[in-house]
């Protein structure tokens, strides 16, 4: 059994779709000895949100805009990321990872690639329930006295490493195996989150379509949740695909 800890950063989440600019990971064995680690920087093929490079930003990216843009796009890393996430006898973990899992699924949609089908355990929920303590990754790193020397938060590889270290502390304190600790917790499924995202986008499309009919003389008002169907999103094709997959799954 191997553990893969990963984290992603996005250039923006406009239209409800994240555009990945980095995929950082740490692959280790059951003793938390590192086997492989990297930060895959990529051109998001999309504009960066304005606050990501501001010095005072709470979510400031670790590299310059130019550093991301000069790298290949997501499809060039697709096989590597797919092999990391789908490998057999591998437990995939992240910190507050629901959006990360959903974003990987929608990046596959954006580039017309087959879904990367994997489950991911969210160690954040486990930590909060175990220690009765609320906080983000930096709060748990500080609480556990984990060194951050030479590393920055919102650097994907560093965040993946910090996620591994807080998990290692959890295992040590509990006296149980990681598998035993995670047994009561349901992982996030990329397949399920992809379906949820499709339904959300499609529902939003219908809402805006009805608004347009009701107000033909002007631009329809945006719904409360500011998510629209991107121009590349063929919702009919994707819904048909999901229905077919559900039949195969016997659902």
matplotlib code that plots the C-alpha trace (Angstrom):
import matplotlib.pyplot as plt

x = [0.0, 1.2, -0.2, -0.5, -1.0, -1.8, -2.9, -3.7, -3.8, -6.1, -5.7, -9.4, -12.7, -14.8, -18.1, -17.7, -14.8, -11.4, -8.4, -5.4, -2.0, -0.2, -0.5, 1.8, 2.1, 4.0, 4.0, 5.1, 5.0, 3.0, 5.8, 5.6, 8.9, 8.9, 9.1, 8.5, 7.5, 7.0, 5.1, 3.7, 3.4, 1.1, -0.3, -4.0, -5.0, -7.1, -6.6, -5.4, -7.7, -6.4, -5.6, -3.4, -0.2, -0.8, 1.7, -1.0, -3.2, -4.1, -4.0, -0.9, 0.5, 4.1, 5.3, 5.1, 2.4, 5.2, 6.5, 3.1, 2.4, 5.7, 4.8, 2.7, -1.1, -3.1, -3.4, 0.5, 0.4, -2.8, -1.2, 1.1, -1.7, -4.0, -1.3, -0.7, -4.3, -5.6, -2.7, -3.8, -3.1, -2.9, -4.7, -5.2, -5.5, -5.9, -6.7, -10.1, -10.0, -13.6, -12.9, -9.6, -11.2, -14.1, -11.6, -9.6, -12.9, -13.9, -10.4, -11.0, -14.3, -12.6, -10.0, -12.3, -10.3, -11.6, -12.5, -9.7, -11.7, -10.4, -11.5, -9.9, -10.0, -10.3, -7.9, -9.2, -12.5, -10.7, -8.3, -11.1, -13.2, -10.2, -8.7, -11.9, -10.1, -11.2, -8.7, -7.0, -3.8, -1.6, -3.4, -2.8, 0.8, 1.3, -0.6, 1.6, 4.9, 5.7, 8.6, 7.8, 11.4, 12.0, 8.4, 5.3, 1.6, -0.3, 2.7, 1.1, 4.1, 4.6, 0.8, 0.9, 4.0, 2.2, -0.8, 1.4, 3.0, -0.3, -1.5, 1.6, 1.1, -2.5, -1.5, 1.2, -1.1, -3.9, -1.9, -4.0, -3.2, -4.3, -6.8, -8.4, -8.6, -10.3, -12.8, -15.7, -15.2, -16.5, -14.1, -14.9, -15.5, -14.3, -17.1, -19.8, -18.5, -18.3, -22.0, -22.9, -21.0, -22.8, -26.2, -25.3, -24.1, -27.1, -29.6, -27.9, -28.1, -31.9, -32.4, -30.7, -32.6, -35.9, -34.8, -33.9, -37.4, -39.0, -36.9, -36.3, -35.5, -32.4, -29.7, -31.1, -30.2, -27.5, -28.7, -27.6, -24.8, -22.7, -22.1, -22.8, -22.3, -19.0, -19.0, -17.0, -19.5, -21.7, -24.2, -26.4, -23.4, -22.1, -25.5, -26.0, -22.5, -23.4, -26.7, -24.8, -22.2, -25.0, -26.5, -23.1, -22.7, -26.2, -27.5]
y = [0.0, 3.5, 6.9, 9.8, 13.2, 15.9, 19.5, 21.8, 25.5, 27.2, 30.3, 31.1, 29.4, 31.6, 30.0, 27.5, 25.7, 25.6, 25.9, 24.1, 25.8, 23.4, 19.8, 19.0, 15.6, 13.5, 9.7, 7.7, 4.2, 3.2, 4.4, 7.9, 7.5, 9.6, 7.7, 10.5, 14.2, 16.9, 20.1, 20.0, 23.6, 24.1, 26.8, 27.1, 28.3, 30.9, 34.3, 34.4, 35.9, 39.3, 38.6, 35.6, 37.6, 40.4, 40.4, 40.7, 38.0, 35.1, 32.8, 34.2, 31.8, 30.5, 31.3, 34.2, 34.3, 33.9, 30.7, 29.0, 30.2, 28.9, 25.3, 22.7, 22.6, 20.0, 17.4, 17.1, 16.0, 13.9, 10.5, 11.2, 12.5, 9.7, 7.0, 8.7, 8.9, 5.6, 3.3, 0.1, -0.4, 3.3, 5.5, 9.1, 11.9, 15.6, 18.5, 20.0, 18.2, 18.2, 21.1, 19.6, 16.4, 18.1, 20.4, 17.5, 16.0, 19.2, 19.7, 16.4, 17.8, 21.0, 19.2, 16.3, 13.7, 10.5, 11.0, 10.2, 7.9, 7.9, 8.3, 10.8, 10.8, 14.3, 14.3, 17.7, 16.3, 13.5, 15.9, 18.2, 15.4, 13.6, 16.7, 18.7, 21.6, 23.8, 25.3, 25.1, 23.4, 26.1, 25.9, 22.2, 22.5, 25.1, 23.1, 20.0, 22.0, 20.9, 22.8, 25.1, 26.2, 26.7, 26.1, 28.2, 27.5, 27.6, 26.0, 22.7, 20.5, 22.1, 21.8, 18.1, 17.6, 19.4, 17.2, 14.1, 15.4, 16.1, 12.7, 11.1, 12.9, 11.7, 8.0, 8.3, 9.8, 7.4, 4.2, 2.9, 2.2, 4.9, 2.5, 1.9, 5.7, 6.4, 3.5, 5.6, 8.4, 8.4, 9.5, 11.9, 10.3, 12.0, 10.3, 11.5, 15.0, 15.2, 14.2, 16.8, 19.5, 18.6, 18.8, 22.1, 23.6, 22.2, 23.5, 26.9, 26.9, 26.2, 28.9, 31.5, 30.2, 30.8, 34.2, 35.1, 34.1, 36.2, 39.2, 39.1, 42.8, 42.7, 40.5, 37.9, 38.5, 36.2, 33.6, 33.8, 31.3, 32.8, 29.8, 29.7, 27.0, 27.6, 27.7, 24.4, 22.6, 20.2, 19.4, 17.1, 14.9, 14.8, 14.0, 11.2, 9.9, 10.0, 8.1, 5.4, 5.1, 4.8, 1.9, 0.1, 0.7, -0.8, 2.4]
z = [0.0, -0.9, 0.1, -2.4, -0.9, -3.4, -3.7, -6.6, -7.2, -9.8, -11.9, -11.5, -10.9, -13.2, -14.4, -11.6, -13.3, -11.8, -14.2, -12.7, -12.7, -10.4, -9.2, -6.3, -4.7, -2.3, -2.8, 0.3, 1.8, 4.9, 7.1, 5.6, 3.9, 0.7, -2.6, -5.0, -4.9, -7.5, -8.3, -11.9, -13.0, -15.9, -18.2, -17.1, -20.6, -18.7, -17.0, -13.4, -10.8, -9.8, -6.2, -6.6, -7.1, -4.6, -1.7, 1.0, -0.5, 1.7, -1.3, -3.0, -5.6, -5.1, -8.6, -11.0, -13.7, -16.4, -14.6, -15.0, -18.5, -19.9, -18.9, -20.8, -20.3, -18.3, -21.2, -21.2, -17.6, -17.9, -18.1, -15.2, -13.0, -14.0, -13.1, -9.8, -8.8, -10.2, -9.3, -7.5, -3.8, -3.4, -0.9, -2.1, 0.4, 0.5, 2.9, 2.3, -1.0, -2.3, -4.7, -5.8, -6.7, -8.6, -10.4, -11.7, -13.0, -14.7, -16.2, -18.0, -19.3, -20.4, -22.5, -23.6, -21.7, -20.1, -16.5, -14.0, -11.7, -8.1, -4.5, -2.2, 1.6, 3.2, 6.1, 7.2, 8.5, 10.3, 12.0, 13.2, 14.6, 16.2, 17.9, 18.4, 16.8, 13.9, 11.5, 8.1, 7.1, 8.5, 11.9, 12.2, 11.1, 13.8, 16.4, 15.7, 15.6, 12.1, 10.5, 7.5, 6.9, 3.2, 2.3, 1.7, 1.9, -1.4, -3.0, -4.1, -3.3, 0.1, 0.9, -0.1, 2.2, 5.1, 4.5, 4.8, 8.0, 9.8, 8.7, 10.1, 13.4, 13.5, 12.9, 15.6, 18.2, 17.5, 17.7, 14.8, 11.1, 8.7, 7.2, 10.6, 11.2, 7.9, 8.0, 9.4, 6.8, 3.3, 0.6, -2.2, -5.6, -8.7, -10.6, -8.2, -8.0, -11.8, -12.0, -9.4, -11.3, -14.5, -12.9, -11.3, -14.6, -16.4, -13.8, -14.1, -17.8, -17.7, -15.1, -17.3, -20.3, -18.5, -17.3, -20.9, -22.0, -19.3, -20.2, -23.9, -24.2, -21.9, -20.5, -18.0, -14.4, -13.0, -10.5, -6.9, -7.5, -10.2, -12.3, -16.0, -18.6, -20.4, -24.1, -24.4, -22.1, -24.2, -21.4, -23.6, -24.5, -20.9, -19.4, -22.0, -21.0, -17.3, -17.9, -19.8, -17.0, -14.4, -16.4, -16.5, -12.7, -12.2, -10.6]

ax = plt.figure().add_subplot(projection="3d")
ax.plot(x, y, z, "-o")
ax.set_aspect("equal")
plt.show()
